[in-house]
Amino acid sequence: MKQILIAVTLVFALLSQLSAQVVEKKGLTLDGARLVISGAEAEAKKLNAPGGVIAVVDEGGNLVAVERLDGTFAAGANISIGKARTAALFKRPTKVFEDIIKNGRTSMVALSDFTPLQGGIPILIDGQLIGAVGVSGAASAEQDEQLAIAGANALMGTSQKMSSSVTYFGNDAVSAAFKKGMPLIEIENYKVHASHRDAAGMAEVHTKDTDIIYVLDGTATFITGGTVIDGNTTAPEEIRGKGIEGGETRKLVKGDVIIVPNGTPHWFKQVTNPFNYYVVKVAR
């Protein structure tokens, strides 16, 4: 009996030692890469981007999938792969390195296999790097990054829904999101956007999402209801037009909350700068 207990103890000690030497890692699958590409594509359609190449790599910077939207220049493929690889290997958005070089540290360009151009975003699941996405060929460097963020969020948001874990955004991340007017998180049944406007927008109708808007800064003339003028479907469940005929006019100020049910036309006809507001989108 004593020998059996000793043997069991040794087995558990060995298992404990082995578990300490092995780390459970999450990995990026081809289906996951395709989801990232779909998220970036949807954002490109929403923004009427003139093109874009979307590349997804694993945590080692190895290419998993790449897709070139119609009309994108041929060199965009290599550039987007380079952005994704840089974001993965350095675990940082590539804009960080572009800004560092702009600020004078030009010696960084000597690094090999390094693409310090805005548009590469690392993909994290439960704090673990599993890969990165890079975009090149959209309307601007800022739009490249916006598409990449949408792609990364498409995968990270899905994982968030499955794990049901708490999501936290620090002050720096929120401030950066408001400067660019970017989503904080987008998953299947809800989205949270840190929105920013410098000027009036297009009239919109979300056939699926109800918008809950909370104004943080600035004022806006906001129209709801009525009929969208020259409305066109710009993305799945999304209609946009140049304005609204009829409808109800409100002046939104700091602290206001307004809920726009799905299917209701709405339009920021006029805004002061800066106009910052949270939008929580809840799918029906």
C-alpha positions as CSV (number, residue, x, y, z in Angstrom):
1,M,0.0,0.0,0.0
2,K,2.8,2.4,0.9
3,Q,4.5,1.7,-2.4
4,I,1.3,2.5,-4.3
5,L,0.9,5.8,-2.5
6,I,4.5,6.7,-3.3
7,A,3.9,5.8,-6.9
8,V,0.8,7.9,-7.1
9,T,2.6,10.8,-5.4
10,L,5.4,10.6,-8.0
11,V,2.9,10.5,-10.9
12,F,1.1,13.6,-9.6
13,A,4.4,15.4,-9.1
14,L,5.5,14.5,-12.6
15,L,2.2,15.8,-14.1
16,S,2.5,19.0,-12.1
17,Q,6.0,19.5,-13.4
18,L,4.9,18.9,-17.0
19,S,1.9,21.3,-16.7
20,A,4.3,24.0,-15.4
21,Q,6.4,23.5,-18.5
22,V,3.6,23.6,-21.1
23,V,1.4,26.6,-21.8
24,E,-2.0,26.3,-23.4
25,K,-2.1,28.5,-26.5
26,K,-4.9,29.7,-28.7
27,G,-4.3,29.6,-32.5
28,L,-5.7,31.2,-35.6
29,T,-7.6,28.9,-37.9
30,L,-8.4,29.5,-41.6
31,D,-12.1,30.0,-40.6
32,G,-10.9,32.6,-38.1
33,A,-8.9,34.4,-40.8
34,R,-11.9,34.3,-43.1
35,L,-14.0,36.0,-40.4
36,V,-11.4,38.7,-40.1
37,I,-11.5,39.3,-43.8
38,S,-15.3,39.4,-43.9
39,G,-15.3,42.0,-41.1
40,A,-12.9,44.2,-43.0
41,E,-14.8,43.7,-46.2
42,A,-18.1,44.8,-44.5
43,E,-16.4,47.9,-43.2
44,A,-15.0,48.7,-46.7
45,K,-18.5,48.5,-48.1
46,K,-19.9,50.6,-45.3
47,L,-17.3,53.3,-46.0
48,N,-17.4,53.0,-49.8
49,A,-13.7,52.3,-49.8
50,P,-12.2,52.4,-53.3
51,G,-10.4,49.1,-52.7
52,G,-8.2,47.3,-50.2
53,V,-6.1,44.2,-49.8
54,I,-6.7,42.3,-46.5
55,A,-4.0,40.0,-45.2
56,V,-4.2,37.8,-42.1
57,V,-1.1,36.2,-40.5
58,D,-0.6,33.9,-37.5
59,E,1.3,34.8,-34.4
60,G,4.6,34.0,-36.1
61,G,3.8,36.4,-39.1
62,N,3.1,33.5,-41.5
63,L,0.4,34.2,-44.0
64,V,-3.0,32.5,-43.4
65,A,-5.2,34.2,-45.9
66,V,-5.3,37.3,-48.2
67,E,-8.0,38.8,-50.3
68,R,-7.8,41.7,-52.8
69,L,-10.9,43.8,-53.4
70,D,-11.7,44.7,-56.9
71,G,-9.9,47.7,-58.2
72,T,-7.0,47.6,-55.7
73,F,-3.5,48.2,-57.0
74,A,-1.4,45.0,-57.3
75,A,1.4,46.0,-54.9
76,G,-1.2,46.3,-52.1
77,A,-0.9,42.5,-51.5
78,N,2.7,42.7,-50.4
79,I,2.2,45.8,-48.4
80,S,-0.8,44.5,-46.5
81,I,1.1,41.2,-45.7
82,G,4.1,43.3,-44.5
83,K,1.8,45.4,-42.2
84,A,0.2,42.3,-40.8
85,R,3.5,40.6,-40.2
86,T,5.0,43.6,-38.5
87,A,1.9,44.0,-36.2
88,A,2.2,40.3,-35.2
89,L,5.9,40.1,-34.6
90,F,6.0,43.3,-32.6
91,K,2.6,42.9,-31.0
92,R,1.8,46.5,-31.8
93,P,-0.3,48.4,-34.3
94,T,2.0,49.5,-37.2
95,K,1.0,53.2,-36.7
96,V,3.0,53.1,-33.5
97,F,6.2,52.6,-35.6
98,E,5.2,55.0,-38.3
99,D,4.8,57.7,-35.6
100,I,8.1,56.8,-34.0
101,I,9.9,57.2,-37.3
102,K,8.1,60.5,-38.1
103,N,9.2,61.8,-34.7
104,G,12.9,61.3,-35.6
105,R,13.9,57.7,-34.9
106,T,14.6,57.0,-38.5
107,S,17.1,54.2,-37.6
108,M,14.1,51.9,-37.2
109,V,13.8,51.6,-41.0
110,A,17.0,49.5,-40.9
111,L,15.1,46.6,-39.3
112,S,14.6,43.7,-41.7
113,D,11.1,42.4,-42.7
114,F,9.6,45.5,-41.2
115,T,6.7,47.6,-42.7
116,P,6.1,50.6,-40.5
117,L,3.0,51.9,-42.3
118,Q,-0.4,52.5,-40.7
119,G,-2.9,49.7,-41.3
120,G,-1.6,46.7,-39.3
121,I,-3.4,45.5,-36.2
122,P,-2.6,42.6,-33.8
123,I,-5.4,40.2,-33.0
124,L,-5.7,39.2,-29.3
125,I,-7.9,36.6,-27.7
126,D,-8.0,36.6,-23.9
127,G,-4.8,38.6,-23.9
128,Q,-3.0,36.1,-26.1
129,L,-1.6,37.2,-29.5
130,I,-2.9,34.8,-32.2
131,G,-2.1,36.8,-35.3
132,A,-2.6,40.1,-37.0
133,V,-4.4,41.7,-39.9
134,G,-3.0,44.2,-42.4
135,V,-4.8,46.4,-44.9
136,S,-3.5,48.4,-47.9
137,G,-5.2,50.2,-50.7
138,A,-8.2,51.9,-49.1
139,A,-8.9,55.6,-49.4
140,S,-6.1,56.6,-46.9
141,A,-3.8,55.2,-44.3
142,E,-6.4,56.0,-41.7
143,Q,-9.0,54.0,-43.6
144,D,-6.6,51.1,-44.0
145,E,-6.3,51.0,-40.2
146,Q,-10.1,51.4,-39.8
147,L,-10.7,48.3,-42.0
148,A,-8.0,46.4,-40.1
149,I,-9.6,47.2,-36.8
150,A,-13.0,46.2,-38.0
151,G,-11.5,42.8,-39.2
152,A,-9.8,42.2,-35.9
153,N,-12.9,43.1,-34.0
154,A,-15.0,40.7,-36.0
155,L,-12.9,37.8,-34.7
156,M,-12.2,39.2,-31.2
157,G,-15.9,40.1,-30.7
158,T,-17.0,36.5,-31.7
159,S,-14.6,35.0,-29.2
160,Q,-15.8,37.5,-26.6
161,K,-19.4,36.3,-27.0
162,M,-18.4,32.7,-26.8
163,S,-16.3,33.1,-23.6
164,S,-18.7,35.6,-21.9
165,S,-15.8,37.2,-20.2
166,V,-15.7,40.8,-19.0
167,T,-14.4,43.4,-21.6
168,Y,-12.4,46.4,-20.3
169,F,-11.2,49.4,-22.3
170,G,-8.7,51.7,-20.5
171,N,-8.9,55.5,-20.7
172,D,-6.1,55.6,-23.3
173,A,-7.8,53.2,-25.6
174,V,-11.1,55.0,-25.3
175,S,-9.5,58.4,-25.9
176,A,-7.7,57.1,-29.0
177,A,-11.0,55.6,-30.3
178,F,-12.8,58.9,-29.9
179,K,-10.1,60.8,-31.8
180,K,-10.7,58.5,-34.8
181,G,-14.3,57.6,-34.3
182,M,-13.8,53.9,-34.1
183,P,-15.7,50.9,-32.7
184,L,-14.7,49.7,-29.3
185,I,-16.3,46.3,-29.9
186,E,-18.5,44.7,-32.5
187,I,-20.1,41.3,-31.9
188,E,-23.1,39.5,-33.4
189,N,-25.9,41.0,-31.2
190,Y,-24.4,44.3,-30.0
191,K,-21.8,46.9,-30.8
192,V,-20.3,49.8,-28.9
193,H,-18.8,52.7,-30.9
194,A,-16.8,55.6,-29.7
195,S,-18.0,58.0,-32.4
196,H,-16.7,61.4,-33.5
197,R,-18.0,63.9,-36.0
198,D,-16.4,67.0,-37.4
199,A,-19.2,67.7,-39.9
200,A,-22.7,66.6,-40.9
201,G,-23.1,63.0,-42.0
202,M,-25.3,61.1,-44.4
203,A,-28.9,60.1,-43.6
204,E,-29.0,56.5,-42.4
205,V,-31.4,53.6,-41.8
206,H,-30.3,50.5,-39.9
207,T,-32.8,47.8,-40.6
208,K,-31.5,45.5,-37.9
209,D,-29.8,47.7,-35.3
210,T,-31.4,50.0,-32.7
211,D,-29.0,52.9,-31.8
212,I,-28.7,54.1,-28.3
213,I,-26.8,57.5,-28.5
214,Y,-25.2,59.3,-25.5
215,V,-23.7,62.7,-26.2
216,L,-20.4,63.4,-24.5
217,D,-19.3,66.7,-26.1
218,G,-20.6,69.2,-28.6
219,T,-24.0,69.9,-30.1
220,A,-25.9,68.6,-33.1
221,T,-29.0,69.1,-35.1
222,F,-30.5,65.6,-35.4
223,I,-33.4,64.6,-37.6
224,T,-35.4,61.4,-37.0
225,G,-38.2,59.9,-39.1
226,G,-39.3,61.2,-42.5
227,T,-38.0,59.8,-45.8
228,V,-34.4,59.3,-46.8
229,I,-33.5,61.2,-50.0
230,D,-31.8,59.2,-52.7
231,G,-31.4,56.2,-50.3
232,N,-29.2,53.3,-51.4
233,T,-28.2,50.0,-49.7
234,T,-24.5,50.5,-48.9
235,A,-24.0,47.4,-46.8
236,P,-26.1,44.5,-45.4
237,E,-29.0,46.0,-43.4
238,E,-27.7,49.5,-44.0
239,I,-29.3,52.3,-46.2
240,R,-27.8,55.7,-46.7
241,G,-28.8,58.9,-48.5
242,K,-28.0,62.5,-48.9
243,G,-30.6,63.8,-46.4
244,I,-34.1,63.4,-45.0
245,E,-37.3,64.9,-46.1
246,G,-39.7,65.6,-43.3
247,G,-39.0,64.0,-39.9
248,E,-38.6,65.5,-36.4
249,T,-35.7,67.9,-35.6
250,R,-34.0,67.9,-32.2
251,K,-30.9,69.7,-30.9
252,L,-28.7,67.3,-29.0
253,V,-26.3,68.6,-26.3
254,K,-23.9,67.1,-23.8
255,G,-25.6,64.6,-21.6
256,D,-28.5,63.8,-23.9
257,V,-29.6,60.3,-24.7
258,I,-31.7,59.4,-27.7
259,I,-32.8,55.9,-28.8
260,V,-33.4,55.3,-32.5
261,P,-35.3,52.1,-33.2
262,N,-34.2,49.9,-36.1
263,G,-35.8,50.9,-39.4
264,T,-36.0,54.6,-38.4
265,P,-34.3,57.2,-40.7
266,H,-31.9,59.5,-38.8
267,W,-29.4,62.2,-39.8
268,F,-26.8,64.4,-38.1
269,K,-27.7,67.4,-40.2
270,Q,-25.3,69.8,-38.4
271,V,-22.7,69.4,-35.7
272,T,-20.2,71.5,-33.8
273,N,-16.6,70.4,-33.6
274,P,-15.8,68.3,-31.7
275,F,-18.9,66.2,-31.4
276,N,-18.2,63.0,-29.5
277,Y,-20.9,60.4,-28.6
278,Y,-21.2,56.8,-27.6
279,V,-23.4,54.6,-29.8
280,V,-24.6,51.2,-28.5
281,K,-26.1,49.2,-31.3
282,V,-28.4,46.4,-30.3
283,A,-29.5,43.9,-33.0
284,R,-33.1,43.0,-33.0
